[in-house]
Amino acid sequence: MTKSKGGLGKGLSALIRPTVPVEKSDDQSVKSTPSDAISISHIEISKIRPNPYQPRADFDTKALDELRESIREKGIIQPVTVRKAKDGKYELISGERRIRAAQDLGLDAVPAYIIEVKNDEEMLELALIENLQREHLNPVEIAISYQRLINDVGLSPEEIAKKVSKDRTTVVNFLRLLKLPKNIQDALRTGVLTIGHARALVSLPTEEIQQKIFKRIIKRDLNVRQVEKIVRDLGKGNAKKNKPTRTVRAVEESIAERIQQILATKVRINVQNGKGEIIIEFYSDDDLGRLFDLISTIETT
């Protein structure tokens, strides 16, 4: 089963406005490169600290190897994004994979956008959104990033959708993945399951059923359509269980008809999950009095 990758979205320029870095003669670690649109600086890797809000938990070895070879041949095409720290160093906003690949190649500096960030909350929002746009996160990392934008930044699913150029339904569907058991989330992280499998599993009513179908997927190497059919069939089976059988309905109707004959008024019986109600209709105060007199004649034992 292969793991699908998302698109790049609008990218950095649609999210933030880089500030033009000021080149200081006493700091040789930063060198500015002219650009028609925005300014790019070359910063020593030793001056860049890791992103404290890094949403990525998994760094695929093969993908890093491919990125390393691309950088070896063509250089770093997309600059990393950083903010200036109080001690004169920099904090990474996005681009940790590029930093790692550059370090492996023995590069001393990387091209970078220097972004002016007002506070830690804005830093978190920029880091999460920029990584969502560019870093090919796995589905669980995307879901966790969306959840952090809700919990830590206070964005709504609608606002997240607008910022990452997705529709609200897509955002909500990713958030639902966090309801899956941890072992199923781990399988989704590593590509053992695709997001199609996961979306089918999350619609199942209990964790026990999710685990059962998950084991069947792994054992039989089921594709997404096969899993969706299993889920649909289970749904139909549950619906049938919740519906009264024809025999039960016939008994209910017979009882209602017998009570109706005794009371000489319309009687309905509603039953659900073994419980229910008997509805006796009356049409005037006199009719109610008649029914009361009739019922009160029933001897109690």
Order of alpha helices (4+ residues) and beta strands (2+ residues): beta-beta-beta-alpha-beta-beta-alpha-beta-alpha-alpha-alpha-alpha-alpha-alpha-alpha-alpha-alpha-beta-beta-alpha
